[in-house]
Amino acid sequence: MPFKNYLFWLAGLVSLILDRLTKYWVVQNFEHRETWALLPNVFHFTYVTNTGAAFSLFQGGVWLRWLSLAVSLGLMAFALFGPNRDTLEQFGYGFILGGALGNGIDRFVSGSVVDFLDFRLIHFPVFNLADVFINIGIACLLIASFRPESDSGRSR
């Protein structure tokens, strides 16, 4: 494939599209704070907004939109101008890009992030697919960091 780090771009695009589509679906079909029990007291779709970061930290932090933009631009520059990364690293950075862009778009457009995945069994804060993709990306990078480095393992 002639496009450098193409799995990075693919993972970023797919995760961004899935995040945007699910948030659009929630906004179109739920009233704010409305909840639908898929598995009562275990897993619900609950439409809330969050002006902060993960776990509602830094509420009202306008700087979060600029942070997500800086992270997104930095990751894109890294993929364009950096070396070819191996498959797991490309997926990891790509998923983080998609999540950062998804939540960043929310912050720039409305000042808050749409959250809707509500695991009540463990009383976890409500979150969204962008958050899921960021965490999957981090997991990919952690796994990649423990693998032995070899030039033959690099994706071209």
HUZI-V775669 format. One record per pair of residues at least 12 apart in sequence whose ideal C-beta (glycine too) atoms are under 6 Angstrom apart, sorted by sequence separation. I is the first residue (numbers start at 1). J is the second residue. If there is no record, write none. Layout:
i & j
I & J
I & J
This chain:
i & j
115 & 127
34 & 47
115 & 128
32 & 47
30 & 47
75 & 93
26 & 47
75 & 97
72 & 97
103 & 130
72 & 100
102 & 130
71 & 100
72 & 101
99 & 130
68 & 100
99 & 133
68 & 103
69 & 104
98 & 133
99 & 134
68 & 104
95 & 133
96 & 134
95 & 136
96 & 137
65 & 107
95 & 137
64 & 107
65 & 108
92 & 137
92 & 140
91 & 140
92 & 141
88 & 140
89 & 144
88 & 144
51 & 112
50 & 112
49 & 112
50 & 113
50 & 115
48 & 115
86 & 153
86 & 154
87 & 155
47 & 116
86 & 155
55 & 125
84 & 154
8 & 79
45 & 116
84 & 155
46 & 118
84 & 156
5 & 79
44 & 118
43 & 119
48 & 126
41 & 120
42 & 121
5 & 85
11 & 91
15 & 95
46 & 126
8 & 90
12 & 94
16 & 98
7 & 90
11 & 94
15 & 98
19 & 102
7 & 91
11 & 95
5 & 90
8 & 93
12 & 97
16 & 101
8 & 94
12 & 98
16 & 102
26 & 114
26 & 116
23 & 114
22 & 129
19 & 129
18 & 129
19 & 130
15 & 133
